[in-house]
Amino acid sequence: MRGDLLADPVEGLDEALAAVDAFDGALVAGLLRPGAAQAAAVAGLAGAVAGTPLAARVAEAAERAAAGAAGEDHFVALAAARSALLGSVHDALARRVDEAVGRPAPEEQSPPAAPEGESSSGVAEETSSPAVARPEHGANLLAAARSWLCDLARSGWRGIDHELVAGAAPVVSAMLPDAGLRRRATLLDGFAAELAASCPGATLERVPVRRWADLWSRALLLTVPGSAGERADGSVTGRLLPLGVDVQEHATAVQAQVHAVFEPADGGAPRLVRAGVSAPKPDTVVGAGLWQLLRPRMSLLGAVSEGRSMELDAMPVTAEGDLVWDDERARAGEPADPFATARVRLSAATAAHVAPLDRHPVRIAVPVLLEGYATHSEEGRLGFGLAGQPLAVDTDRMPAAGPLTPEAVAASHACVGLLRWDAGEFVLQPLAVETTVRKKTVAVHAGAWAGGTTDKAGVRAEKAATDAVAVLRERAGRLLRK
């Protein structure tokens, strides 16, 4: 990998992010009675997309917002401009990663709407309209959700209270039973829950400005009829070669996402894919006990733990490279070492196309192989040196549900990980490392316990989780009997 390319500045990136940050700041106090600073922020957002097909609509929206008279269409236009700018940042960073690792560009697909434009920040972007208005099932519920989100923008995060936030509850309740609206309902429900936990906004010591603006703009764009789009799903047959597992854990839910290289049976070019599985969980189940919740739902986790490939037969896949996992369409294959896969196939594997509304810097997670680096620690933060260029290592993302530790990473000489963008710099999330133990090369994987383990620490954690789940089930049975 060319570490110098990761360290070099990306033209126009700072200007694009500055325009987004200023607009996000305007949402803190709300746009019902905007002041001079807020008016300048929305005008700056309009200026950043002045050279794109969004220019006229966003300019009008900015003018109305600055006067405190923005309607739903105007807020949608502002959210679209913000999404387009972050999309441009995503695209520029993704291209830089491809150059640094020498990987083929993502699969080209026909854009769903308008042609490419270029923002005044200098960062190239696709600035298609977020959706083409057309009749859609549940349009009345989407309109109700859009109205609530616009009320949030008017009040601002400092102006939220329980009465305002509670306005989402009937909309979410009506949307959840409808499978076609459930994705959007879940987003609204989670967003409303975060806001409710922070009410009243006037007393907040710290506002999560970027996060809430992200949730607001995405939710608002998804309320536009047709914005969810039709996913061009298909199916794939061939060999799946796992690279590693990324575990994402919350108090009440857990998800494991397997990153892999897929080799088509027809001899086509290898491609990068993902397969995810999630499950609800009690907050007492942590560490290696998480695998007990996930393991029964996806046989792939056992293959990852055993270091095996999997043979897929007409496995459903989305246009974005996510396998819709079905155990009936997969069987265990031959042994497959992730490091051998990374050394032989990873650089030739193409990434999937990213859907327009998913183009955001936070979604960058590119599998890479690093070798021959020097490790260093500065102020307690681990890093790798690549030809004299530092690359920060994010050990906080490594799950407690596996044997991979910061100490193992610090002693490593090869690493398979996910290259991410965080807080203005590229960082590496390790998925597996090779280190030397007693003059022998040993691989340590974050997902090594996914299919079960004989490791003493893993066995203890699994037993504790088993006991916790048994107690919870027994208590739940008592409640049901009563």
C-alpha positions in Angstrom: 0.0 0.0 0.0 1.2 3.5 -0.8 0.9 5.3 2.5 1.9 8.6 1.0 -1.3 8.7 -1.0 -3.4 8.2 2.2 -1.5 11.1 3.8 -1.8 13.5 0.9 -4.7 16.1 1.1 -7.7 15.6 -1.2 -8.5 18.6 -3.3 -11.8 20.3 -2.3 -12.5 18.0 0.6 -12.0 20.5 3.4 -14.3 23.0 1.6 -17.0 20.4 1.2 -16.9 19.3 4.8 -16.8 23.0 6.0 -20.1 23.7 4.1 -21.7 20.6 5.7 -20.4 21.5 9.2 -21.8 25.0 8.9 -25.2 23.8 7.8 -25.2 21.2 10.6 -24.4 24.0 13.1 -27.5 25.9 11.8 -29.7 23.0 12.8 -28.6 23.2 16.4 -30.6 26.4 17.0 -33.2 25.6 14.3 -34.4 27.4 11.2 -37.7 28.8 12.5 -36.1 32.2 13.3 -32.6 32.0 11.8 -30.0 34.5 12.6 -27.3 35.9 10.4 -24.9 33.0 11.0 -27.6 30.5 10.2 -28.6 32.4 7.0 -24.9 32.4 6.0 -24.6 28.6 6.6 -27.6 27.7 4.4 -26.3 30.1 1.7 -22.9 28.4 1.9 -24.5 25.1 1.4 -26.3 26.4 -1.7 -23.0 27.9 -3.0 -21.2 24.6 -2.6 -23.6 22.9 -5.1 -23.9 25.9 -7.4 -22.4 24.1 -10.3 -24.7 21.1 -10.1 -28.2 20.1 -11.2 -29.4 20.9 -7.7 -28.3 24.5 -7.9 -31.6 26.3 -8.6 -33.7 24.3 -6.1 -31.2 24.6 -3.3 -30.7 28.3 -3.9 -34.4 28.9 -3.6 -34.5 26.7 -0.5 -31.6 28.6 1.1 -33.3 31.9 0.4 -36.6 30.7 2.0 -34.8 29.1 5.0 -32.8 32.3 5.6 -36.2 34.1 5.8 -37.6 31.5 8.2 -40.2 30.5 5.6 -38.9 27.1 4.4 -41.5 24.5 3.6 -41.1 20.7 3.3 -39.8 20.8 -0.3 -37.2 23.3 0.7 -36.0 21.2 3.6 -35.8 18.2 1.3 -33.7 20.2 -1.1 -31.3 21.3 1.6 -31.0 17.7 2.8 -30.3 16.6 -0.7 -27.5 19.2 -1.1 -26.0 18.0 2.2 -26.1 14.4 1.0 -24.6 15.3 -2.3 -21.6 17.0 -0.7 -21.0 14.1 1.7 -21.4 11.8 -1.3 -18.7 13.7 -3.1 -16.4 13.4 -0.1 -17.1 9.6 0.0 -16.3 9.3 -3.7 -13.1 11.2 -3.5 -11.9 9.2 -0.5 -12.9 5.9 -2.1 -10.9 6.8 -5.3 -7.9 7.7 -3.1 -8.1 4.3 -1.4 -8.3 2.5 -4.7 -5.2 4.3 -5.9 -3.3 3.6 -2.7 -4.0 -0.1 -2.7 -3.8 -0.5 -6.5 -7.3 -2.0 -6.7 -9.7 -1.9 -9.7 -12.4 0.8 -9.6 -15.8 -0.3 -8.3 -18.2 -1.8 -10.7 -19.7 0.8 -13.0 -23.5 1.0 -13.1 -25.8 3.4 -14.9 -26.7 6.3 -12.6 -30.3 6.4 -11.6 -30.9 10.1 -12.4 -29.1 13.3 -13.2 -25.6 13.5 -14.7 -22.5 14.1 -12.7 -21.7 17.6 -11.6 -19.0 19.3 -9.7 -19.5 21.4 -6.5 -17.8 24.7 -6.1 -15.6 23.1 -3.5 -13.8 21.3 -6.4 -14.8 17.8 -5.3 -16.4 15.8 -8.1 -19.9 14.5 -7.2 -23.0 12.8 -8.5 -25.7 15.3 -7.8 -28.8 13.4 -8.9 -32.1 14.4 -7.4 -32.8 12.1 -4.4 -35.9 10.7 -5.9 -38.4 10.9 -8.8 -41.8 11.6 -7.3 -44.3 8.9 -8.1 -47.2 7.2 -6.3 -46.0 4.9 -3.6 -47.7 2.6 -1.1 -47.8 4.4 2.3 -47.3 7.9 0.8 -49.5 9.3 3.5 -47.3 7.9 6.3 -44.2 9.1 4.5 -45.8 12.6 4.4 -46.5 12.5 8.1 -42.9 11.5 8.8 -41.6 14.2 6.5 -43.8 16.8 8.4 -42.3 15.7 11.7 -38.8 15.9 10.5 -39.3 19.4 9.1 -40.7 20.4 12.5 -37.5 19.2 14.0 -35.4 21.3 11.7 -37.5 24.4 12.6 -37.1 23.8 16.4 -33.4 22.8 16.2 -31.7 20.3 18.5 -31.7 22.9 21.3 -35.5 23.3 20.9 -36.6 19.7 21.2 -38.9 18.6 24.0 -40.8 15.5 24.8 -44.0 16.7 23.1 -42.2 17.4 19.8 -40.3 14.1 19.9 -43.4 12.1 20.8 -44.9 13.2 17.5 -43.0 10.4 15.8 -44.5 7.6 17.8 -47.9 7.2 15.9 -46.1 7.5 12.6 -43.6 4.8 13.5 -46.4 2.5 14.9 -48.3 2.8 11.7 -45.2 2.1 9.5 -43.7 -0.8 11.3 -46.3 -3.5 10.3 -45.7 -2.7 6.7 -42.6 -4.6 5.4 -42.1 -2.0 2.6 -41.8 0.8 5.2 -40.1 -1.0 8.0 -36.6 0.1 7.0 -37.6 3.8 7.2 -39.7 3.2 10.4 -36.7 1.7 12.1 -34.6 4.7 11.3 -37.2 7.1 12.6 -37.8 5.1 15.7 -34.1 5.0 16.6 -33.7 8.7 15.9 -36.7 9.6 18.0 -35.4 7.4 20.8 -32.1 9.3 20.8 -33.8 12.6 20.9 -36.2 11.6 23.6 -33.2 10.5 25.8 -31.7 14.0 25.3 -34.8 16.1 26.1 -35.0 18.9 26.8 -32.5 20.0 24.2 -32.0 23.3 25.9 -30.1 21.6 28.8 -27.8 19.5 26.7 -24.1 20.0 27.6 -23.1 18.6 24.2 -25.0 18.1 21.0 -24.0 15.3 18.6 -24.2 17.7 15.7 -22.9 15.6 12.9 -24.7 12.4 14.0 -28.2 14.0 14.4 -27.8 15.9 11.1 -26.9 12.7 9.4 -29.9 10.9 10.8 -32.2 13.8 10.0 -31.1 14.3 6.4 -31.2 10.5 5.6 -34.6 10.1 7.2 -35.9 13.1 5.4 -34.7 11.9 1.9 -36.1 8.5 2.5 -39.6 10.0 3.1 -39.7 11.2 -0.5 -41.8 8.7 -2.6 -39.5 6.6 -4.7 -36.3 7.4 -2.7 -35.9 3.9 -1.4 -35.7 2.7 -5.0 -35.8 -0.8 -6.4 -32.6 -2.7 -5.5 -31.3 -4.6 -8.5 -30.8 -7.8 -6.7 -29.5 -11.0 -8.3 -27.8 -14.2 -7.2 -24.3 -15.6 -7.3 -22.8 -19.1 -7.6 -19.2 -19.8 -6.7 -16.6 -19.8 -3.9 -16.7 -17.5 -0.9 -13.3 -16.8 0.7 -13.7 -15.0 4.1 -11.3 -12.3 5.1 -12.5 -11.4 8.6 -15.4 -10.4 10.8 -16.5 -7.0 12.0 -18.6 -7.1 15.1 -20.9 -4.2 16.0 -22.4 -4.3 19.4 -25.1 -2.2 21.2 -26.8 -2.7 24.5 -29.8 -4.4 22.9 -28.5 -5.7 19.6 -25.4 -7.2 18.0 -24.3 -7.6 14.4 -21.5 -9.6 12.7 -20.5 -8.6 9.2 -18.2 -11.0 7.3 -16.0 -9.4 4.7 -15.0 -11.8 1.9 -13.7 -12.3 -1.6 -16.2 -14.0 -4.0 -14.9 -16.1 -6.9 -17.7 -16.7 -9.5 -18.1 -20.2 -10.8 -18.1 -19.0 -14.4 -14.5 -17.7 -14.0 -15.4 -14.0 -13.8 -13.4 -11.4 -11.9 -13.4 -11.8 -8.1 -15.4 -9.3 -6.2 -15.6 -8.0 -2.7 -18.8 -8.9 -0.8 -20.3 -8.8 2.7 -22.6 -11.1 4.6 -24.2 -9.8 7.8 -26.2 -11.4 10.6 -27.8 -9.6 13.5 -29.8 -10.5 16.6 -31.4 -8.8 19.6 -29.6 -9.3 22.9 -30.0 -8.6 26.6 -27.4 -6.2 27.9 -26.0 -9.0 30.2 -24.7 -11.0 27.2 -21.3 -9.6 26.2 -17.9 -10.8 24.9 -17.7 -14.3 23.4 -21.3 -14.9 24.5 -22.5 -12.9 21.6 -21.7 -15.7 19.2 -24.4 -17.9 20.9 -27.0 -15.4 19.6 -25.5 -15.2 16.1 -24.2 -18.6 15.4 -27.5 -20.4 14.9 -28.5 -17.8 12.3 -25.7 -18.2 9.8 -23.4 -21.2 9.1 -20.8 -18.9 7.6 -19.6 -18.0 11.1 -18.6 -21.6 11.6 -16.6 -21.6 8.4 -14.8 -18.4 9.4 -13.9 -19.9 12.8 -12.6 -23.1 11.0 -10.7 -21.2 8.3 -12.8 -22.7 5.5 -14.3 -21.4 2.2 -17.9 -21.8 1.4 -19.5 -22.9 -1.9 -22.5 -20.8 -2.8 -25.3 -21.9 -5.1 -27.6 -19.1 -6.4 -27.1 -17.0 -3.2 -29.1 -13.8 -3.3 -27.0 -10.6 -3.5 -27.8 -6.9 -3.6 -26.4 -4.5 -6.1 -24.2 -3.1 -3.3 -22.5 -6.5 -2.7 -24.4 -7.6 0.4 -25.2 -11.4 0.4 -28.7 -12.1 1.6 -27.6 -15.1 3.5 -29.5 -18.4 3.2 -27.9 -21.5 4.8 -29.8 -23.7 2.3 -27.7 -22.2 -0.5 -24.3 -22.6 1.1 -22.1 -25.6 2.1 -18.6 -25.7 3.7 -15.7 -25.9 1.3 -12.0 -26.5 1.4 -9.6 -24.8 4.0 -8.9 -21.2 3.0 -6.5 -19.1 4.9 -7.6 -15.4 5.0 -4.0 -14.2 4.6 -3.4 -16.4 1.6 -6.7 -15.0 0.1 -5.6 -11.5 0.8 -2.1 -12.0 -0.7 -3.4 -13.7 -3.9 -6.9 -12.4 -4.6 -7.6 -9.2 -2.7 -5.8 -6.7 -4.9 -7.7 -8.0 -8.0 -11.2 -8.0 -6.3 -13.5 -5.2 -7.4 -15.8 -3.4 -5.0 -19.5 -3.2 -5.5 -21.3 0.0 -6.5 -22.5 2.2 -3.7 -26.1 3.3 -3.7 -26.5 7.1 -4.0 -28.0 7.6 -0.6 -25.4 5.4 1.0 -22.5 7.5 -0.2 -21.1 8.9 3.1 -17.5 8.9 4.5 -18.6 6.9 7.5 -19.5 4.0 5.2 -16.0 3.6 3.9 -14.7 0.2 5.1 -12.2 -1.3 2.5 -10.5 -4.6 3.2 -6.7 -4.3 2.8 -3.6 -6.3 3.5 -0.6 -4.6 5.1 2.8 -6.2 5.5 6.3 -5.0 6.3 5.2 -2.1 8.5 6.8 -0.9 11.7 4.5 -0.4 14.8 4.7 2.5 17.1 2.7 4.0 19.9 2.2 7.7 20.5 0.2 9.0 23.5 -1.3 5.5 24.0 -2.4 5.3 20.3 -1.1 2.5 18.2 0.0 3.1 14.6 1.7 1.5 11.7 4.5 3.0 9.7 4.2 2.5 5.9 7.4 3.6 4.1 7.7 6.4 6.6 4.1 7.4 6.5 2.0 6.8 9.7 -1.4 5.1 9.7 -3.4 5.2 12.9 -4.8 1.8 14.1 -8.3 1.8 15.7 -8.0 -0.9 18.3 -11.3 0.3 20.0 -13.2 -1.3 17.1 -11.8 -4.7 17.8 -14.4 -6.9 19.6 -14.1 -8.4 23.0 -15.7 -11.5 21.4 -12.4 -12.7 20.0 -8.8 -13.3 20.9 -7.4 -10.4 18.9 -5.9 -7.8 21.3 -4.0 -4.5 21.0 -0.9 -6.4 22.2 -1.2 -8.9 19.4 -1.6 -6.1 16.8 1.4 -4.3 18.2 3.6 -7.4 17.9 2.3 -8.2 14.4 4.1 -8.1 11.0 1.1 -8.6 8.7 -2.5 -7.4 9.1 -5.8 -7.8 7.3 -8.1 -5.0 8.2 -10.7 -2.4 7.1 -9.4 0.9 6.0 -11.8 3.6 7.3 -12.1 7.4 7.4 -12.6 8.9 10.8 -12.2 12.4 12.2 -10.3 13.7 9.2 -7.9 10.8 8.6 -7.6 7.3 7.4 -7.5 4.7 10.1 -7.1 0.9 10.1 -9.4 -1.5 11.9 -7.6 -4.9 12.3 -9.6 -8.0 11.5 -6.6 -10.4 11.8 -2.9 -10.3 12.3 0.1 -12.5 11.8 2.7 -12.4 14.6 5.6 -14.5 15.7 5.4 -16.8 18.7 8.4 -19.0 19.5 9.9 -18.4 16.1 6.6 -19.6 14.4 4.2 -17.4 12.5 0.8 -17.5 14.2 -2.4 -15.9 12.9 -4.9 -14.3 15.4 -8.4 -13.5 14.1 -11.1 -11.3 15.6 -13.7 -13.9 14.5 -11.8 -17.0 15.7 -14.4 -17.8 18.3 -17.4 -17.3 16.0 -18.1 -21.0 15.5 -17.0 -22.1 19.0 -13.7 -22.2 20.8 -11.5 -24.2 23.1 -9.7 -21.1 24.3 -10.0 -20.9 28.1 -11.1 -17.2 28.1 -13.7 -17.9 25.3 -15.1 -20.9 27.1 -15.6 -19.0 30.3 -17.3 -16.1 28.5 -19.6 -18.5 26.6 -20.5 -20.3 29.8 -21.4 -17.0 31.5 -23.5 -16.1 28.6 -25.3 -19.5 28.6 -26.1 -19.0 32.3 -27.3 -15.4 31.7 -29.6 -16.5 28.9 -30.9 -19.4 30.8 -31.9 -17.1 33.8 -33.6 -14.7 31.4 -35.6 -17.4 29.7 -36.7 -18.8 33.1 -37.8 -15.3 34.2 -39.6 -14.7 31.0 -41.4 -18.0 31.4 -42.6 -17.0 34.8 -44.0 -13.8 33.5 -45.8 -15.5 30.7 -47.3 -18.1 33.1 -48.6 -15.3 35.3 
